[in-house]
Amino acid sequence: MWQQLLQQLKVGTIKALARSITFIENEQPGYEQLLESLPANSGVKIIGVTGPPGAGKSTLVDGLIYEYVQLGKRVAVLCVDPSSPFNLGAVLGDRIRMSEWYTHPQVYIRSLATRGTMGGLHPKIIEITAILKAAGFDYIIIETVGVGQSEIEIAGLADTTLVVLVPEAGDEVQTMKAGLMEIADIFVVNKSDRPDADQFVKNLRLMLAPAFSNKHTELPVIKTVATNRSGIQELAKAIGQQQTTNNKKRSWLLAEHAFHLIQKEKMKGINKMELQKEMETAMADPTFNLYRFVKKFYQ
């Protein structure tokens, strides 16, 4: 089955793409062989979009889709939503803002749930991104939950990370600086038609000046009003000018992911329910020692 999916993926079949992502998410038999057979494709630009809730990330992504479609590009969008606490599925509240693109032949949109992960991303985000690369898209846009400082993983995955803020975020900027603020390649001040937007942009640029930050060059700050697509063209231009320089961050993310995959493989033969039963039996021994108990599983 995976061989057939791979062949269809390479010719850009959308149904095969959707099935492949589900295939990976559910870890169906053959999913590892599919991943191992994917061609290398380093020419795809990955754009991460993050920022506090309510900053207008989905509307901004909608504007970027429009801009790239006008240029004749194929765009894939992964919208990583908060998980339902009951079934770990995605809460799809923001997807209505991109509704016009769902049937467009140049656009593919997929909502994913974080499934409880703390980094603001889906646990299979790296694998799903690899699938999209193989399907021949020009741009992959990943919109994350916007949970604040724990959302650093996106910087390791994206070629360019956009941090979206609004003028009212002035008081939050200092608290975000240690985390979310430092992962940005481009700052987007959305809803910049609101009062005090110019003052906020000025203060942000002062804070980001090389003399006051650990960056060697001043980062771009782009003003947008995503609802009427104002500033989106300038933003797309700034993204195009960004160089991919985050290899250190990416190697960190991939090393973390590799560690998780190796750990999962090593733990494959251990069943938690059986482990609990063995633990109950072992605890009846008055000389029980947790570390001696654990050691027998990895010797």
C-alpha positions as CSV (number, residue, x, y, z in Angstrom):
1,M,0.0,0.0,0.0
2,W,2.7,2.5,0.9
3,Q,4.4,2.0,-2.5
4,Q,1.2,3.0,-4.2
5,L,0.9,6.1,-2.0
6,L,4.5,7.1,-2.7
7,Q,4.0,6.9,-6.5
8,Q,0.8,9.0,-6.3
9,L,2.5,11.5,-3.9
10,K,5.2,12.1,-6.4
11,V,2.7,13.2,-9.1
12,G,0.9,15.5,-6.6
13,T,-2.3,13.5,-6.2
14,I,-4.2,15.3,-3.4
15,K,-6.2,12.3,-2.3
16,A,-3.0,10.3,-1.9
17,L,-1.5,13.3,0.1
18,A,-4.4,13.3,2.5
19,R,-4.3,9.5,2.9
20,S,-0.5,9.6,3.4
21,I,-0.8,12.1,6.3
22,T,-3.5,9.9,8.0
23,F,-1.3,6.9,7.3
24,I,1.5,8.6,9.2
25,E,-0.6,10.0,12.0
26,N,-2.1,6.6,12.8
27,E,1.2,4.7,12.3
28,Q,-0.4,2.2,10.0
29,P,1.7,-0.8,8.9
30,G,4.3,0.4,6.3
31,Y,4.4,4.0,7.4
32,E,8.1,3.7,8.4
33,Q,8.9,2.3,4.9
34,L,7.0,5.2,3.3
35,L,9.0,7.8,5.3
36,E,12.3,6.0,4.5
37,S,11.5,6.1,0.8
38,L,10.7,9.8,0.5
39,P,13.0,11.8,-1.9
40,A,15.1,14.6,-0.5
41,N,13.6,17.9,-1.5
42,S,15.4,20.9,0.0
43,G,13.9,23.5,-2.4
44,V,10.7,23.9,-0.5
45,K,10.4,27.0,1.7
46,I,8.9,26.4,5.1
47,I,7.3,29.4,6.9
48,G,6.3,29.2,10.5
49,V,3.6,31.6,11.8
50,T,3.3,32.0,15.5
51,G,2.3,34.6,18.1
52,P,-0.2,35.2,20.9
53,P,-3.8,34.2,20.5
54,G,-5.9,36.8,18.8
55,A,-3.1,38.3,16.8
56,G,-4.7,37.4,13.5
57,K,-2.4,34.6,12.5
58,S,-5.1,32.7,10.4
59,T,-6.1,35.9,8.5
60,L,-2.5,36.6,7.9
61,V,-1.9,33.1,6.5
62,D,-5.0,33.6,4.3
63,G,-3.3,36.7,2.9
64,L,0.0,34.9,2.2
65,I,-1.9,32.1,0.4
66,Y,-3.5,34.7,-1.8
67,E,-0.1,36.3,-2.6
68,Y,1.6,33.0,-3.5
69,V,-1.4,31.7,-5.5
70,Q,-1.3,35.0,-7.6
71,L,2.4,34.1,-8.4
72,G,1.3,30.7,-9.6
73,K,2.8,28.8,-6.6
74,R,1.5,25.7,-4.9
75,V,0.9,26.2,-1.1
76,A,0.4,23.7,1.7
77,V,-0.9,24.9,5.0
78,L,-0.7,23.0,8.3
79,C,-2.9,24.6,11.0
80,V,-1.9,23.2,14.4
81,D,-4.9,23.7,16.7
82,P,-5.4,23.2,20.4
83,S,-6.6,19.7,21.2
84,S,-9.9,18.8,22.6
85,P,-9.3,17.5,26.2
86,F,-11.7,14.7,25.6
87,N,-10.7,13.1,22.3
88,L,-7.4,14.9,21.4
89,G,-8.9,16.1,18.1
90,A,-8.4,19.6,16.7
91,V,-10.6,22.5,17.7
92,L,-11.2,24.1,14.3
93,G,-12.4,27.6,15.2
94,D,-10.0,29.6,13.0
95,R,-10.4,27.6,9.8
96,I,-13.4,29.6,8.6
97,R,-10.9,32.4,7.7
98,M,-9.4,30.2,5.0
99,S,-12.6,28.7,3.7
100,E,-12.2,30.0,0.1
101,W,-9.0,27.9,-0.4
102,Y,-10.3,24.5,0.5
103,T,-11.2,23.5,-3.1
104,H,-8.4,25.5,-4.8
105,P,-6.2,23.3,-7.0
106,Q,-3.0,25.1,-5.9
107,V,-3.7,25.0,-2.2
108,Y,-3.9,22.2,0.4
109,I,-4.9,22.9,4.0
110,R,-4.8,20.4,6.8
111,S,-5.8,21.0,10.5
112,L,-3.8,19.0,13.1
113,A,-4.2,18.8,16.8
114,T,-1.3,19.3,19.2
115,R,-2.4,16.1,21.0
116,G,-1.1,17.4,24.3
117,T,2.5,18.3,23.1
118,M,4.0,21.3,24.8
119,G,5.9,22.8,21.9
120,G,2.8,24.1,20.1
121,L,3.2,21.6,17.3
122,H,1.8,18.2,16.3
123,P,3.9,15.1,17.5
124,K,4.2,14.0,13.8
125,I,4.9,17.5,12.4
126,I,8.3,16.6,11.0
127,E,7.0,13.5,9.2
128,I,4.0,15.3,7.8
129,T,6.2,18.2,6.6
130,A,8.4,15.6,4.8
131,I,5.3,14.2,3.1
132,L,4.3,17.7,1.9
133,K,7.8,18.3,0.5
134,A,7.5,15.1,-1.5
135,A,4.2,16.2,-2.9
136,G,5.8,19.1,-4.8
137,F,4.6,22.2,-3.0
138,D,6.6,25.5,-3.4
139,Y,5.7,26.8,0.1
140,I,4.6,25.1,3.3
141,I,3.1,27.4,5.9
142,I,2.8,26.1,9.5
143,E,0.5,28.0,11.8
144,T,1.0,27.1,15.4
145,V,-1.3,27.3,18.5
146,G,0.3,30.5,19.9
147,V,0.9,29.4,23.4
148,G,3.8,31.7,24.3
149,Q,7.3,30.8,25.4
150,S,6.9,27.0,25.1
151,E,6.5,27.4,21.3
152,I,10.1,27.4,20.4
153,E,10.0,24.2,18.3
154,I,8.7,26.0,15.2
155,A,12.1,27.9,14.9
156,G,13.8,24.6,14.4
157,L,11.4,23.4,11.7
158,A,10.8,26.6,9.7
159,D,13.2,28.3,7.3
160,T,11.5,31.6,8.2
161,T,9.6,32.2,11.5
162,L,7.1,35.0,11.6
163,V,6.1,36.3,15.1
164,V,2.7,38.1,14.8
165,L,1.9,40.8,17.3
166,V,-0.7,43.5,17.7
167,P,-0.3,47.1,18.9
168,E,-2.0,46.2,22.2
169,A,0.8,43.7,23.0
170,G,3.1,46.5,24.3
171,D,3.0,45.3,27.9
172,E,3.5,41.7,26.9
173,V,6.6,42.2,24.8
174,Q,9.1,42.3,27.7
175,T,7.7,39.1,29.2
176,M,7.8,37.3,25.8
177,K,11.4,38.5,25.0
178,A,13.1,35.5,26.7
179,G,11.1,33.0,24.6
180,L,8.8,33.7,21.7
181,M,10.5,37.0,20.8
182,E,13.9,35.4,20.2
183,I,12.8,32.9,17.7
184,A,11.6,35.4,15.1
185,D,13.1,36.0,11.7
186,I,10.5,38.6,10.9
187,F,8.1,40.5,13.2
188,V,4.6,41.2,11.9
189,V,2.6,43.9,13.6
190,N,-0.9,43.0,12.5
191,K,-4.0,45.2,12.9
192,S,-1.7,48.2,12.4
193,D,-4.6,50.5,11.6
194,R,-5.3,50.6,15.4
195,P,-4.3,53.5,17.6
196,D,-0.7,53.6,18.9
197,A,0.5,51.1,16.2
198,D,3.3,53.4,15.0
199,Q,4.5,53.9,18.6
200,F,4.5,50.2,19.2
201,V,6.5,49.6,16.0
202,K,9.0,52.2,17.1
203,N,9.4,50.7,20.5
204,L,9.7,47.2,19.0
205,R,12.5,48.3,16.6
206,L,14.3,50.0,19.5
207,M,14.2,46.8,21.5
208,L,15.4,44.8,18.6
209,A,18.3,47.0,17.7
210,P,21.6,45.0,17.6
211,A,23.0,47.1,20.5
212,F,20.1,45.9,22.8
213,S,19.6,42.3,21.6
214,N,21.8,39.3,20.8
215,K,21.0,39.5,17.1
216,H,23.8,40.7,14.8
217,T,21.5,42.4,12.4
218,E,18.2,44.2,12.9
219,L,15.2,42.1,12.1
220,P,12.5,43.3,9.8
221,V,9.3,44.6,11.3
222,I,6.4,44.6,8.8
223,K,3.1,46.4,9.4
224,T,0.0,44.6,8.1
225,V,-3.8,44.8,8.2
226,A,-4.5,41.2,7.3
227,T,-8.3,41.7,6.9
228,N,-7.8,43.8,3.8
229,R,-4.4,42.3,2.8
230,S,-2.6,45.5,3.4
231,G,1.2,44.9,3.8
232,I,1.0,41.3,2.8
233,Q,2.9,41.9,-0.4
234,E,5.7,43.5,1.5
235,L,5.7,40.6,4.0
236,A,6.0,38.0,1.1
237,K,8.9,40.0,-0.3
238,A,10.7,40.1,3.1
239,I,10.1,36.3,3.5
240,G,11.7,35.8,0.0
241,Q,14.8,37.8,1.1
242,Q,15.4,35.7,4.2
243,Q,18.3,33.3,4.1
244,T,18.0,29.9,5.7
245,T,20.5,30.2,8.6
246,N,18.9,28.2,11.4
247,N,20.8,24.9,10.8
248,K,21.8,24.8,14.5
249,K,18.2,25.1,15.6
250,R,17.0,22.6,13.1
251,S,19.7,20.1,14.1
252,W,18.6,20.5,17.7
253,L,15.0,19.8,16.8
254,L,15.9,16.8,14.7
255,A,18.2,15.4,17.4
256,E,15.3,15.7,19.9
257,H,13.0,14.0,17.5
258,A,15.5,11.3,16.7
259,F,16.0,10.7,20.4
260,H,12.2,10.3,20.8
261,L,12.0,7.8,17.8
262,I,14.9,5.7,19.2
263,Q,13.4,5.7,22.7
264,K,10.1,4.6,21.2
265,E,11.7,1.8,19.3
266,K,13.6,0.6,22.3
267,M,10.5,0.6,24.4
268,K,8.4,-1.3,21.9
269,G,8.4,-4.5,23.8
270,I,7.3,-2.9,27.1
271,N,3.6,-2.8,27.9
272,K,2.5,-0.4,30.7
273,M,-0.3,-2.6,31.9
274,E,1.9,-5.6,32.2
275,L,4.6,-3.4,33.9
276,Q,2.0,-2.3,36.5
277,K,1.1,-5.9,37.3
278,E,4.8,-6.9,37.6
279,M,5.2,-3.8,39.9
280,E,2.4,-4.9,42.2
281,T,4.0,-8.3,42.5
282,A,7.4,-6.9,43.1
283,M,6.2,-4.4,45.8
284,A,5.0,-7.4,47.9
285,D,8.7,-8.1,48.6
286,P,9.9,-6.1,51.6
287,T,13.3,-5.7,50.0
288,F,11.8,-4.1,46.9
289,N,14.0,-1.6,45.2
290,L,12.8,0.4,42.2
291,Y,16.2,0.8,40.6
292,R,16.9,-3.0,40.8
293,F,13.5,-3.6,39.4
294,V,14.0,-1.3,36.4
295,K,17.5,-2.6,35.6
296,K,16.3,-6.0,34.5
297,F,14.5,-4.4,31.6
298,Y,17.6,-2.9,30.0
299,Q,20.2,-5.4,30.8
